[in-house]
């Protein structure tokens, strides 16, 4: 059972690192996940992401189907300072 927990944590860690890499590749803060960015967009739009960001809106839509409130729960308030898109 202990090995299952370790494997589960390992997979989660790798998924988070891939998420952060994806955000860095598109000019975002390398320590912030795409989910956090989506949550911040959703907050700025009073609960929904604007169609000015169609890919973000679609990604968030599918994440919501998998995990309700995923993007808003994933917001990292202390991350985003190194986002190149806001410069």
Biotite code that builds the C-alpha atoms (Angstrom):
import biotite.structure as struc

atoms = struc.array([
    struc.Atom([0.000, 0.000, 0.000], chain_id="A", res_id=1, res_name="UNK", atom_name="CA", element="C"),
    struc.Atom([2.835, 2.395, 0.806], chain_id="A", res_id=2, res_name="UNK", atom_name="CA", element="C"),
    struc.Atom([4.326, 1.923, -2.670], chain_id="A", res_id=3, res_name="UNK", atom_name="CA", element="C"),
    struc.Atom([0.948, 2.833, -4.238], chain_id="A", res_id=4, res_name="UNK", atom_name="CA", element="C"),
    struc.Atom([0.903, 6.115, -2.293], chain_id="A", res_id=5, res_name="UNK", atom_name="CA", element="C"),
    struc.Atom([4.460, 6.879, -3.397], chain_id="A", res_id=6, res_name="UNK", atom_name="CA", element="C"),
    struc.Atom([3.618, 6.140, -7.045], chain_id="A", res_id=7, res_name="UNK", atom_name="CA", element="C"),
    struc.Atom([0.466, 8.282, -6.829], chain_id="A", res_id=8, res_name="UNK", atom_name="CA", element="C"),
    struc.Atom([2.457, 11.204, -5.373], chain_id="A", res_id=9, res_name="UNK", atom_name="CA", element="C"),
    struc.Atom([5.167, 10.741, -8.021], chain_id="A", res_id=10, res_name="UNK", atom_name="CA", element="C"),
    struc.Atom([2.593, 10.887, -10.844], chain_id="A", res_id=11, res_name="UNK", atom_name="CA", element="C"),
    struc.Atom([0.989, 14.001, -9.312], chain_id="A", res_id=12, res_name="UNK", atom_name="CA", element="C"),
    struc.Atom([4.403, 15.695, -9.010], chain_id="A", res_id=13, res_name="UNK", atom_name="CA", element="C"),
    struc.Atom([5.220, 14.935, -12.653], chain_id="A", res_id=14, res_name="UNK", atom_name="CA", element="C"),
    struc.Atom([1.816, 16.216, -13.810], chain_id="A", res_id=15, res_name="UNK", atom_name="CA", element="C"),
    struc.Atom([2.317, 19.487, -11.913], chain_id="A", res_id=16, res_name="UNK", atom_name="CA", element="C"),
    struc.Atom([5.794, 19.928, -13.392], chain_id="A", res_id=17, res_name="UNK", atom_name="CA", element="C"),
    struc.Atom([4.447, 19.364, -16.929], chain_id="A", res_id=18, res_name="UNK", atom_name="CA", element="C"),
    struc.Atom([1.695, 21.907, -16.198], chain_id="A", res_id=19, res_name="UNK", atom_name="CA", element="C"),
    struc.Atom([4.277, 24.461, -15.029], chain_id="A", res_id=20, res_name="UNK", atom_name="CA", element="C"),
    struc.Atom([6.469, 23.740, -18.060], chain_id="A", res_id=21, res_name="UNK", atom_name="CA", element="C"),
    struc.Atom([3.512, 24.323, -20.363], chain_id="A", res_id=22, res_name="UNK", atom_name="CA", element="C"),
    struc.Atom([2.840, 27.661, -18.698], chain_id="A", res_id=23, res_name="UNK", atom_name="CA", element="C"),
    struc.Atom([6.506, 28.693, -19.014], chain_id="A", res_id=24, res_name="UNK", atom_name="CA", element="C"),
    struc.Atom([6.602, 27.694, -22.703], chain_id="A", res_id=25, res_name="UNK", atom_name="CA", element="C"),
    struc.Atom([3.717, 30.085, -23.455], chain_id="A", res_id=26, res_name="UNK", atom_name="CA", element="C"),
    struc.Atom([5.443, 32.950, -21.587], chain_id="A", res_id=27, res_name="UNK", atom_name="CA", element="C"),
    struc.Atom([3.989, 32.461, -18.135], chain_id="A", res_id=28, res_name="UNK", atom_name="CA", element="C"),
    struc.Atom([5.632, 32.293, -14.735], chain_id="A", res_id=29, res_name="UNK", atom_name="CA", element="C"),
    struc.Atom([7.613, 29.011, -14.660], chain_id="A", res_id=30, res_name="UNK", atom_name="CA", element="C"),
    struc.Atom([6.489, 28.359, -11.083], chain_id="A", res_id=31, res_name="UNK", atom_name="CA", element="C"),
    struc.Atom([2.752, 28.758, -11.787], chain_id="A", res_id=32, res_name="UNK", atom_name="CA", element="C"),
    struc.Atom([0.418, 26.157, -13.258], chain_id="A", res_id=33, res_name="UNK", atom_name="CA", element="C"),
    struc.Atom([-1.859, 26.769, -16.220], chain_id="A", res_id=34, res_name="UNK", atom_name="CA", element="C"),
    struc.Atom([-4.764, 25.944, -13.912], chain_id="A", res_id=35, res_name="UNK", atom_name="CA", element="C"),
    struc.Atom([-3.798, 28.830, -11.629], chain_id="A", res_id=36, res_name="UNK", atom_name="CA", element="C"),
    struc.Atom([-3.646, 31.217, -14.595], chain_id="A", res_id=37, res_name="UNK", atom_name="CA", element="C"),
    struc.Atom([-7.094, 30.036, -15.713], chain_id="A", res_id=38, res_name="UNK", atom_name="CA", element="C"),
    struc.Atom([-8.448, 30.587, -12.209], chain_id="A", res_id=39, res_name="UNK", atom_name="CA", element="C"),
    struc.Atom([-7.088, 34.136, -12.162], chain_id="A", res_id=40, res_name="UNK", atom_name="CA", element="C"),
    struc.Atom([-8.651, 34.826, -15.569], chain_id="A", res_id=41, res_name="UNK", atom_name="CA", element="C"),
    struc.Atom([-11.933, 33.464, -14.264], chain_id="A", res_id=42, res_name="UNK", atom_name="CA", element="C"),
    struc.Atom([-11.765, 35.674, -11.158], chain_id="A", res_id=43, res_name="UNK", atom_name="CA", element="C"),
    struc.Atom([-10.982, 38.742, -13.271], chain_id="A", res_id=44, res_name="UNK", atom_name="CA", element="C"),
    struc.Atom([-14.009, 37.951, -15.443], chain_id="A", res_id=45, res_name="UNK", atom_name="CA", element="C"),
    struc.Atom([-16.362, 37.669, -12.446], chain_id="A", res_id=46, res_name="UNK", atom_name="CA", element="C"),
    struc.Atom([-16.626, 33.898, -12.647], chain_id="A", res_id=47, res_name="UNK", atom_name="CA", element="C"),
    struc.Atom([-16.098, 33.210, -16.334], chain_id="A", res_id=48, res_name="UNK", atom_name="CA", element="C"),
    struc.Atom([-13.270, 33.473, -18.831], chain_id="A", res_id=49, res_name="UNK", atom_name="CA", element="C"),
    struc.Atom([-13.853, 35.909, -21.672], chain_id="A", res_id=50, res_name="UNK", atom_name="CA", element="C"),
    struc.Atom([-14.097, 34.679, -25.261], chain_id="A", res_id=51, res_name="UNK", atom_name="CA", element="C"),
    struc.Atom([-11.103, 36.997, -25.856], chain_id="A", res_id=52, res_name="UNK", atom_name="CA", element="C"),
    struc.Atom([-9.192, 33.938, -24.553], chain_id="A", res_id=53, res_name="UNK", atom_name="CA", element="C"),
    struc.Atom([-10.932, 31.116, -26.465], chain_id="A", res_id=54, res_name="UNK", atom_name="CA", element="C"),
    struc.Atom([-8.314, 28.412, -25.825], chain_id="A", res_id=55, res_name="UNK", atom_name="CA", element="C"),
    struc.Atom([-8.259, 29.243, -22.120], chain_id="A", res_id=56, res_name="UNK", atom_name="CA", element="C"),
    struc.Atom([-12.046, 29.142, -22.023], chain_id="A", res_id=57, res_name="UNK", atom_name="CA", element="C"),
    struc.Atom([-12.131, 25.700, -23.659], chain_id="A", res_id=58, res_name="UNK", atom_name="CA", element="C"),
    struc.Atom([-9.360, 24.245, -21.474], chain_id="A", res_id=59, res_name="UNK", atom_name="CA", element="C"),
    struc.Atom([-11.169, 25.511, -18.382], chain_id="A", res_id=60, res_name="UNK", atom_name="CA", element="C"),
    struc.Atom([-14.462, 24.048, -19.635], chain_id="A", res_id=61, res_name="UNK", atom_name="CA", element="C"),
    struc.Atom([-12.931, 20.568, -19.943], chain_id="A", res_id=62, res_name="UNK", atom_name="CA", element="C"),
    struc.Atom([-11.079, 20.817, -16.623], chain_id="A", res_id=63, res_name="UNK", atom_name="CA", element="C"),
    struc.Atom([-14.393, 21.711, -14.958], chain_id="A", res_id=64, res_name="UNK", atom_name="CA", element="C"),
    struc.Atom([-15.910, 18.514, -16.363], chain_id="A", res_id=65, res_name="UNK", atom_name="CA", element="C"),
    struc.Atom([-13.121, 16.461, -14.789], chain_id="A", res_id=66, res_name="UNK", atom_name="CA", element="C"),
    struc.Atom([-12.783, 18.374, -11.511], chain_id="A", res_id=67, res_name="UNK", atom_name="CA", element="C"),
    struc.Atom([-15.431, 20.901, -10.414], chain_id="A", res_id=68, res_name="UNK", atom_name="CA", element="C"),
    struc.Atom([-13.918, 24.316, -9.495], chain_id="A", res_id=69, res_name="UNK", atom_name="CA", element="C"),
    struc.Atom([-10.485, 23.082, -10.575], chain_id="A", res_id=70, res_name="UNK", atom_name="CA", element="C"),
    struc.Atom([-9.099, 26.397, -11.816], chain_id="A", res_id=71, res_name="UNK", atom_name="CA", element="C"),
    struc.Atom([-10.380, 28.541, -8.959], chain_id="A", res_id=72, res_name="UNK", atom_name="CA", element="C"),
    struc.Atom([-9.146, 25.977, -6.412], chain_id="A", res_id=73, res_name="UNK", atom_name="CA", element="C"),
    struc.Atom([-5.736, 25.951, -8.142], chain_id="A", res_id=74, res_name="UNK", atom_name="CA", element="C"),
    struc.Atom([-5.086, 29.704, -7.857], chain_id="A", res_id=75, res_name="UNK", atom_name="CA", element="C"),
    struc.Atom([-1.604, 30.395, -6.532], chain_id="A", res_id=76, res_name="UNK", atom_name="CA", element="C"),
    struc.Atom([-1.821, 33.976, -5.252], chain_id="A", res_id=77, res_name="UNK", atom_name="CA", element="C"),
    struc.Atom([1.908, 34.166, -4.600], chain_id="A", res_id=78, res_name="UNK", atom_name="CA", element="C"),
    struc.Atom([2.841, 33.145, -8.172], chain_id="A", res_id=79, res_name="UNK", atom_name="CA", element="C"),
    struc.Atom([2.728, 35.005, -11.469], chain_id="A", res_id=80, res_name="UNK", atom_name="CA", element="C"),
    struc.Atom([5.287, 37.730, -10.842], chain_id="A", res_id=81, res_name="UNK", atom_name="CA", element="C"),
    struc.Atom([7.537, 36.329, -13.574], chain_id="A", res_id=82, res_name="UNK", atom_name="CA", element="C"),
    struc.Atom([4.805, 36.116, -16.216], chain_id="A", res_id=83, res_name="UNK", atom_name="CA", element="C"),
    struc.Atom([6.239, 37.600, -19.422], chain_id="A", res_id=84, res_name="UNK", atom_name="CA", element="C"),
    struc.Atom([2.807, 38.088, -20.991], chain_id="A", res_id=85, res_name="UNK", atom_name="CA", element="C"),
    struc.Atom([1.995, 40.964, -18.620], chain_id="A", res_id=86, res_name="UNK", atom_name="CA", element="C"),
    struc.Atom([5.134, 42.959, -19.348], chain_id="A", res_id=87, res_name="UNK", atom_name="CA", element="C"),
])
